[in-house]
Amino acid sequence: MSEITHNASDVFGISRDLPLNYVTRPTADDFLIENLTRDKHLVIYGSSKQGKTSLRKHCLNSDDYIVVHCSNKWSISDLNSAILKKAGFEVTQSTAKTVSGKSKILAKIKASVFGVGAEAGTEQERQTSESTTTHPLELDPEDVNDIINCLNQITFNKYIVLEDFHYLSTEAQKDFSVALKAFHEESPYCFIIIGVWLEENRLTVYNGDLTGRVVSIDADLWKEHELQQVISDGEAMLNVSFTDDFKDHLIQNCFGSVYIVQESCYQCCQRYGVNRTHSGDVLSIGSEEDASEIVEGVVNLQTGRFNSFITQFSDGFQTTELQMHRWLLHPVLTSNIENLKTGIRYSDIRKDLMGHHPAGKELNPGNITQALQSTASLQAKKEIKPIILDYDQTNLRLNVVDTGFLIWLNKQDRDELLALAGVDEETNN
């Protein structure tokens, strides 16, 4: 028995801090640590709730980085301004204009950055189409060179973490992918970008010049023995033992989701009255029936969110004649779970749509591709969090990046979901 008493909620389940039963993985933790000193940008990617943020927190000290949480409403200007704010600047809008006619920003260095009692400033001159103006750190928020110069003023020396990068519009992601090359070549600053997708080369697809300048870390893969260790480490801390039937059923039906494992173990502890480390002999808890009921219950808590995703995604950005996003749901809602786990190939999507879409074989493949490439940005605009679908432009696959959706879908009446999406036969006859 552990000599230290732990709360069950600090061991299992989802918490703001690192779970006490955090398990390191060679393919994620070790690989990330190996690449921290290579002066390259790092991309941590994977499905929702697979431990991407915990990986970052585990491998870096909190004073080694600043964190910027991306918003779906941000442009490249907003992102750069947010970076400066987190780095220690006070940012306000300037009356001067950039050469493109947009407003500049005025950045003042906070006194706390230098440890003195007054604000410090630096002058920077930039010629515009209207006039020549001189202000403390007056800059173009779209110009990566200005951002680098700003950070140089305070001898900035931390990693810059961009959480939820996938929420940015596709345009903003592409713009920042271009800026990353300049950050790599013209500055010592390194970014750690965290996003929900399953595509290893997402940023190099947006900017081929990033090849060799970016290292991608796959945080999605959890091997069976690693999930088993998550459970066994938690058991030791709480002085409990889940039955083999419980653990076997949970591992077989979690679809590799560490979130499902963590939350199911927590719910099982609650079911048996284990709120903290059990005193006395090891307490045996759980059964196969418990595991089945709990996993289904954990997933069903998100039924409202999944139904909302289907209705909102089917509406698309606006009403159009082809309603492509609506029809993209048809192959998703009719595919078997194994195909969804590996991603639906573009060729299969095209075949499905030409067989079911009202336009039939007259459907332009370009419309299909355009809709697929905007799946993430549509969900960001609709504020669907976390996102559920993402298109891998490298391997031409539509991926489900929320494992809970797969488990939930496996238990649903597909005909009802097709009707909800508006792509059932009765609706379109």
C-alpha positions in Angstrom: 0.0 0.0 0.0 1.1 3.5 -0.7 2.2 5.4 2.4 0.9 8.6 0.8 -2.8 9.3 0.5 -4.0 10.4 -2.9 -7.4 11.6 -4.1 -8.8 9.5 -6.8 -9.5 12.6 -8.9 -5.7 13.4 -8.8 -4.8 9.9 -10.1 -7.5 9.0 -12.6 -9.7 11.2 -14.8 -9.0 14.5 -16.5 -7.4 17.3 -14.4 -5.7 20.6 -15.0 -2.4 19.3 -13.7 -0.4 16.3 -14.8 -2.1 13.1 -13.6 -0.2 11.4 -10.8 -0.1 8.2 -12.9 1.4 9.9 -15.9 3.2 7.3 -18.1 6.2 8.3 -20.3 6.3 6.9 -23.8 9.5 6.4 -25.9 7.7 7.5 -29.1 6.5 10.7 -27.5 8.3 11.8 -24.3 11.7 10.5 -25.2 11.5 11.7 -28.8 10.4 15.2 -27.7 13.2 15.5 -25.1 15.8 14.3 -27.7 14.7 17.1 -30.1 14.4 20.0 -27.6 18.0 21.1 -28.1 18.1 20.8 -31.9 17.0 24.4 -32.6 14.1 23.2 -34.6 10.4 24.0 -34.4 8.4 21.1 -32.8 4.9 20.0 -33.7 3.0 17.8 -31.2 -0.1 16.3 -32.9 -2.7 13.7 -32.2 -6.4 13.2 -31.5 -8.3 15.0 -28.9 -7.6 14.2 -25.2 -4.6 11.9 -26.0 -2.1 13.7 -23.7 -0.6 16.4 -26.0 -0.6 19.1 -23.4 0.4 16.7 -20.6 3.4 15.7 -22.8 4.5 19.3 -23.0 4.0 19.9 -19.3 5.9 16.7 -18.4 8.9 17.3 -20.6 9.5 21.1 -20.0 9.8 23.2 -16.8 7.0 25.8 -16.6 9.6 28.6 -16.7 11.1 27.3 -20.0 8.2 28.5 -22.2 5.3 30.9 -22.7 1.9 29.6 -23.8 -0.4 31.2 -26.3 -3.9 29.6 -26.7 -5.0 30.1 -30.3 -8.5 31.4 -31.2 -10.6 30.6 -34.2 -11.2 34.4 -34.6 -7.5 35.2 -35.0 -5.6 36.4 -38.0 -1.8 36.3 -38.3 -1.8 39.8 -36.8 -3.7 38.7 -33.8 -1.5 35.7 -33.2 1.7 37.8 -33.4 0.2 40.3 -31.0 -0.7 37.6 -28.6 2.8 36.2 -28.7 4.2 39.7 -27.9 1.8 40.1 -25.0 2.8 36.7 -23.5 6.5 37.6 -24.0 6.0 40.7 -21.8 4.8 43.6 -24.0 1.8 45.8 -23.6 0.3 46.0 -27.0 -2.0 48.8 -28.2 -3.2 50.0 -31.6 -1.3 52.8 -33.3 -2.7 55.5 -35.5 -0.1 54.9 -38.1 -0.7 52.6 -41.0 1.3 49.8 -42.6 2.1 49.8 -46.3 -1.0 47.7 -46.9 -3.2 50.3 -45.2 -3.8 48.3 -41.9 -3.2 49.7 -38.5 0.2 49.2 -36.9 0.5 48.2 -33.2 2.4 50.0 -30.5 4.4 47.6 -28.2 5.8 48.8 -24.8 8.1 46.7 -22.8 6.8 46.1 -19.4 9.0 47.2 -16.5 8.8 43.7 -15.0 10.8 42.3 -18.0 13.8 44.4 -16.9 13.1 44.5 -13.1 13.0 48.3 -13.1 10.4 50.8 -12.0 9.6 52.4 -15.3 8.6 51.3 -18.8 11.4 51.1 -21.3 11.1 51.8 -25.0 13.0 51.5 -28.3 12.6 53.5 -31.4 12.0 51.9 -34.7 11.4 53.8 -37.9 9.3 52.4 -40.8 8.4 54.2 -44.0 4.8 54.0 -45.0 2.8 55.3 -48.0 1.5 58.2 -45.8 4.4 59.4 -43.7 7.5 58.5 -41.7 6.7 58.0 -38.0 8.9 57.2 -35.0 7.3 55.5 -32.0 8.4 53.1 -29.2 8.4 49.7 -30.9 5.9 50.7 -33.6 5.5 47.7 -35.9 3.5 45.9 -38.5 1.9 42.9 -36.7 1.9 40.9 -40.0 5.7 41.3 -40.5 7.7 38.5 -38.9 10.8 40.6 -39.0 9.2 43.2 -36.7 8.1 40.5 -34.3 11.7 39.1 -34.2 13.1 42.6 -33.6 10.6 43.1 -30.8 11.6 39.8 -29.0 15.3 40.7 -29.5 14.8 43.9 -27.5 14.2 41.9 -24.4 16.6 39.1 -25.2 13.8 36.6 -25.1 15.0 33.1 -24.4 12.0 30.8 -24.0 10.1 28.3 -26.1 6.9 29.7 -27.5 4.1 27.2 -27.2 1.0 27.6 -29.5 -1.8 25.5 -28.1 -4.9 24.7 -30.1 -3.2 25.7 -33.4 -5.9 23.8 -35.3 -8.5 26.4 -34.2 -6.8 29.0 -36.4 -8.3 29.5 -39.9 -6.5 27.7 -42.7 -5.3 31.1 -44.0 -3.8 32.0 -40.6 -2.1 28.6 -40.3 -0.6 29.0 -43.8 0.6 32.5 -43.0 2.3 31.4 -39.8 3.9 28.4 -41.6 5.6 30.9 -43.8 6.7 33.0 -40.8 8.1 29.9 -39.1 10.9 29.7 -41.8 11.9 33.2 -41.0 11.9 32.5 -37.2 14.2 29.5 -37.9 16.6 31.3 -40.2 16.7 34.8 -38.7 16.3 34.2 -35.0 17.0 31.8 -32.1 13.3 31.4 -31.3 11.7 28.0 -31.4 8.0 27.2 -31.4 6.2 24.2 -30.0 2.9 23.9 -31.9 0.2 21.7 -30.6 -2.7 20.7 -32.8 -5.5 18.1 -33.2 -4.8 16.3 -36.4 -3.2 13.0 -37.5 -1.1 14.3 -40.3 2.7 14.2 -39.6 3.6 16.8 -42.1 0.8 19.3 -41.7 2.9 22.4 -41.6 5.2 21.3 -44.4 2.1 20.8 -46.6 1.4 24.5 -46.0 5.0 25.6 -46.6 7.4 23.1 -48.2 10.4 25.3 -47.1 9.8 24.0 -43.5 11.1 20.5 -44.5 14.1 19.8 -42.2 13.2 22.7 -40.0 10.3 21.1 -38.2 10.2 17.9 -36.1 6.8 16.3 -35.6 5.9 14.3 -32.4 3.0 11.8 -32.6 1.2 12.0 -29.2 -1.7 9.9 -30.5 -0.3 6.4 -30.2 -0.8 4.6 -27.0 0.3 1.0 -27.0 -1.6 -1.6 -25.0 1.1 -2.1 -22.4 1.3 1.7 -21.9 -2.4 1.9 -21.2 -2.0 -1.1 -18.8 0.7 0.8 -17.0 -1.6 3.9 -16.7 -4.0 1.6 -14.8 -1.5 -0.3 -12.7 0.3 2.9 -11.6 -3.0 4.3 -10.5 -3.9 1.1 -8.7 -0.8 1.3 -6.6 -1.5 4.9 -5.6 -5.0 4.1 -4.5 -4.4 0.7 -3.1 -7.0 -0.9 -5.3 -6.9 -3.7 -7.9 -9.2 -3.6 -10.9 -10.2 -7.2 -11.9 -8.7 -8.6 -15.0 -12.1 -8.8 -16.6 -12.6 -5.0 -16.1 -9.2 -4.1 -17.4 -9.3 -6.5 -20.4 -12.7 -5.2 -21.5 -11.7 -1.6 -21.0 -8.5 -1.9 -23.0 -10.3 -3.7 -25.8 -13.1 -1.1 -26.1 -11.3 2.2 -25.5 -10.0 2.4 -29.1 -6.6 3.4 -27.8 -7.9 6.4 -26.0 -6.1 7.2 -22.8 -8.9 9.6 -21.8 -11.5 6.8 -21.9 -9.1 4.7 -19.8 -8.5 7.4 -17.2 -12.2 8.5 -16.9 -13.5 4.9 -16.8 -11.1 4.0 -14.0 -12.2 7.1 -12.1 -15.8 6.3 -12.6 -15.2 2.7 -11.4 -13.5 4.1 -8.2 -16.6 6.3 -7.6 -18.9 3.3 -8.1 -17.1 1.4 -5.4 -16.7 4.3 -3.0 -13.0 4.9 -3.5 -12.5 8.6 -3.2 -8.9 8.4 -1.9 -6.2 5.8 -1.2 -7.9 2.8 0.4 -6.7 1.9 3.8 -6.0 -1.8 4.7 -5.7 -4.6 2.3 -5.8 -4.1 -1.4 -9.4 -3.6 -2.5 -10.5 -5.5 -5.6 -13.0 -3.6 -7.7 -14.7 -3.7 -11.1 -16.1 -6.3 -13.5 -16.6 -6.7 -17.2 -20.2 -5.5 -16.8 -18.9 -2.4 -15.0 -16.4 -1.7 -17.7 -19.1 -2.0 -20.4 -21.6 0.2 -18.6 -19.0 2.8 -17.6 -17.4 3.2 -21.1 -20.8 3.6 -22.6 -21.8 6.1 -20.0 -18.6 8.2 -20.4 -19.2 8.4 -24.1 -22.9 9.0 -23.9 -22.3 12.1 -21.8 -21.2 13.6 -25.1 -24.3 12.7 -27.1 -25.5 16.2 -27.2 -22.2 17.5 -28.5 -22.0 14.8 -31.2 -25.5 15.4 -32.3 -24.8 19.2 -32.4 -21.7 18.5 -34.5 -23.7 16.6 -37.1 -26.3 19.3 -37.4 -23.8 22.2 -37.5 -21.4 20.5 -39.8 -24.2 19.6 -42.2 -25.2 23.3 -42.5 -21.7 24.2 -43.8 -20.5 27.7 -43.9 -23.6 28.9 -45.7 -26.5 27.4 -47.8 -25.2 26.3 -51.2 -26.6 24.3 -54.1 -24.2 21.3 -53.6 -24.2 21.2 -49.8 -20.9 19.5 -49.8 -20.2 19.5 -46.1 -23.6 17.9 -45.5 -22.8 15.1 -47.9 -19.3 14.6 -46.5 -21.1 13.2 -43.5 -22.6 10.4 -45.6 -19.4 8.3 -45.9 -18.6 9.0 -42.3 -21.9 7.9 -40.9 -22.1 4.8 -43.1 -18.5 3.5 -42.8 -17.6 0.7 -40.5 -15.6 1.6 -37.4 -12.4 -0.1 -38.6 -12.4 2.1 -41.7 -13.0 5.2 -39.6 -10.1 4.3 -37.3 -7.7 4.3 -40.2 -9.3 7.2 -42.0 -11.5 7.2 -45.1 -9.6 7.4 -48.3 -10.3 10.2 -50.7 -11.1 7.7 -53.5 -13.7 6.0 -51.3 -15.3 9.3 -50.3 -15.5 10.3 -54.0 -17.0 7.0 -54.9 -19.6 7.3 -52.1 -20.6 10.8 -53.0 -21.0 10.0 -56.7 -23.3 7.2 -55.7 -25.4 9.1 -53.2 -25.1 12.9 -53.9 -27.9 14.3 -56.0 -25.4 15.5 -58.6 -24.2 11.9 -59.0 -21.4 11.3 -61.4 -21.6 15.0 -62.5 -20.1 16.0 -59.2 -16.9 18.0 -59.6 -13.9 16.4 -57.8 -12.7 19.9 -57.1 -15.8 20.6 -54.9 -15.1 17.4 -52.9 -11.4 18.4 -52.3 -12.3 22.0 -51.4 -14.9 20.8 -48.8 -12.5 18.2 -47.3 -9.7 20.8 -46.9 -12.1 23.1 -45.0 -13.4 20.5 -42.5 -11.3 21.8 -39.6 -11.9 25.5 -40.4 -15.7 24.9 -40.5 -15.7 23.3 -37.1 -13.5 26.1 -35.7 -16.0 28.6 -37.1 -18.9 26.7 -35.6 -16.9 26.6 -32.3 -17.1 22.8 -32.2 -14.6 21.9 -29.5 -12.8 19.7 -29.7 -13.0 19.1 -33.4 -14.1 15.7 -34.6 -13.1 15.5 -38.3 -9.8 16.5 -39.9 -8.5 16.0 -43.5 -5.0 14.7 -44.0 -3.9 16.3 -47.2 -0.7 14.3 -47.3 -2.3 10.9 -47.3 -5.7 12.0 -48.7 -7.7 10.6 -45.8 -10.6 12.0 -43.7 -9.8 11.2 -40.1 -11.9 11.1 -37.0 -9.8 12.8 -34.4 -12.1 12.3 -31.4 -12.0 8.7 -30.3 -15.2 9.1 -28.2 -17.1 9.8 -31.4 -16.0 6.4 -32.8 -17.2 4.6 -29.6 -20.4 6.6 -29.6 -21.1 6.0 -33.3 -20.6 2.3 -32.8 -23.7 2.2 -30.6 -26.0 4.5 -32.6 -28.7 3.8 -35.1 -27.0 5.0 -38.3 -30.3 5.6 -40.1 -31.3 8.1 -37.4 -28.0 9.9 -37.7 -28.3 10.1 -41.5 -31.7 11.6 -41.1 -30.3 14.1 -38.6 -27.6 15.1 -41.1 -30.2 15.3 -43.9 -28.6 12.8 -46.2 -31.0 9.8 -45.7 -32.8 8.4 -48.7 -36.3 9.5 -47.6 -35.2 13.1 -47.3 -33.6 13.2 -50.7 -36.3 11.3 -52.7 
